[in-house]
Amino acid sequence: MLKDEHTALLRKLNQELEAIPEEQWDGVRVVTSGVITDNPGLLEVFDNYKVCVVADDVAHESRALKVDIDLSIADPMLALADQFARMDEDPILYDPDIYKKT
């Protein structure tokens, strides 16, 4: 996609987002971080105490999307494996013994 096309799409998206009325929330807003946050018990606590997740730094959620998938790889499983292999600077991928294996 050309830069001008991308910029036009972003401007349109921003206009549509600005047109959405602001949602009123009287509960707590949090940012989650970790490996996974779809634990039914955790989600029940969030519901019971009116906790709204407004952003996340969760390995199983948004962090999994920080590296693009190489669309030139025909096999979808290999493309996902390649994407995962190119992820860097993520504590879940850190192996403290990596240099001991050589």
Long-range contacts (C-beta under 8 A, 24 or more apart in sequence): 25-50, 25-52, 26-50, 27-51, 27-52, 28-52, 29-54, 30-54, 31-55, 31-56, 31-57, 32-56, 32-57, 32-58, 32-61, 33-57, 33-58, 34-58, 34-59, 35-59, 35-60, 35-92, 36-60, 37-61, 59-90, 59-92, 63-90, 63-92
